[in-house]
Amino acid sequence: MDAEQWCLVVEKREAEQTRRRLLEEGLLDRRYKPRSEGDAVLLPVTEEIAGATRRTFVTVPQRADLPRHDLVGGIAILQEDDPEAAKRLLASRPSLHTVLFPETPVEGEYRTRRFAVLAGTPTTRTRVTEYGLRFDVDLAHAYFSARLSTERQRILGMMEEGERVLDMFAGVGPFAITLARRAELVVAADLNPAAIHLLIQNIALNRTGNVIPALADAAHLPRIGLAPFDRVVMNLPLAAPAFLPAAAALCREGGTIHLYALEEREGEYLPHIRAVTAGNVVERQVRTYSPGKWHAVYDIEKEG
C-alpha cells in the first residue's frame, strides 16, 4: 500500500549515516520503505523536521506491535504506562538498555521530569551519539532533546569560522559542543548544577577546548561584563521569550539570536521580538510539540 509521508532526501553516499542517526533519534519512520530517486535516497521520517519534504512510500508490513516511543541513546521513552509493551520494545531493539515512562511533564526551573522504569536497567542515564559527538545524559536531572540534532546542524551550517557564541540554556551541552566546531569561543550557561556537571564531562568526552561552562542564571549574564557575542542560542521553549532582553544585550549589532519557543499560532512572538530588537526575523516550525502547539525557532538579526 502506498502513502504520502515526510522524508529527508539525501545523497546516496550519506544515506546510511543519516539513516542510523534518524534511527537513534527515533525519527526514522519504519512503517515505510526507504527508496531511491535518481542519485538520492528518500528516508521516511515520523514528523516534519528541518529539510523534510513530502513523497510517496510503500508501507512495510508490521513485524511487531510496538508502542510509539522516543529514543534517547539506549533509553526508550513510552507515552503510556504499559510494562508489557515496554518488555516487547526492549526485546525488539538490541541497542536499548532501559524503557521509561514520564510520570510528570518537563517542569521546574531545571526543566526535568520524573520517570518510572518499565523495563530493563533501572537508570535514567545514557550516552547519545550525534554527528560524531558523544553526550552523557541523565534524563531525570537535566533536560535533553535528541530531536533537535538537525537544528544544531542547521545553526552550525549558518556560522562563520571564529564566531563568539553564547548558549544561554546549555543543559548538558549539545548546542554548545556542536557549535564549538566552528566557534572561537562558546560560553555555555545553565542554572542547573547537575546539567553543568554533565556539561563538563561532555566537554572532556569530546575533547572540546573552547567551551567555557558557567553555572549562572541567564537573566544575570548581562551584569558580568561579557564582551558581545556574534550568536546567542536560547533553547528554553517554555520560557525563553522572557529572557530576550538579556539576549539582545549580549548580542552584538548585526549578530544573530536563535529563540526557541512553544507557540499556538504562527508569529505569536513577533510583537515581543519587535519590542526588544529590530532587524530581520525568520520563523520556522521545528516540530509538533502537542496537539495545537508547535516548537518554533525565530532566527533574529539584532539591530538597534
Number of C-alpha atoms within 10 A of each C-alpha: 8 10 10 13 20 21 26 25 21 19 16 16 11 11 18 14 12 18 21 14 19 24 15 22 21 21 23 22 18 17 16 23 14 21 15 13 11 8 10 16 21 25 28 29 25 16 16 18 20 16 14 17 15 15 15 15 21 15 15 13 11 10 7 9 9 14 14 13 18 20 21 23 24 19 26 25 20 21 14 15 15 14 16 11 19 26 16 15 23 22 14 12 11 9 13 19 18 24 29 29 22 18 13 11 11 15 12 8 9 18 18 19 18 16 18 16 18 22 22 16 14 13 17 19 18 17 14 21 15 21 13 9 14 17 23 19 24 19 22 18 21 21 21 22 12 19 19 18 18 18 16 18 15 13 16 18 11 8 17 12 12 13 18 22 28 29 28 27 25 29 30 31 28 25 25 31 28 21 25 22 16 19 22 16 20 26 20 26 26 23 18 22 16 17 25 23 15 20 30 17 16 21 22 11 13 14 11 16 13 17 23 16 21 20 16 17 13 19 14 10 17 17 10 7 8 11 11 19 23 22 26 26 23 25 20 20 15 15 14 19 18 12 16 20 16 17 31 25 17 23 24 20 16 15 21 26 27 22 24 24 22 24 19 13 10 12 15 13 17 14 9 14 21 13 9 17 18 13 15 14 18 12 17 16 18 22 18 15 12 10 7 9 13 19 18 24 23 22 19 24 21 24 16 10
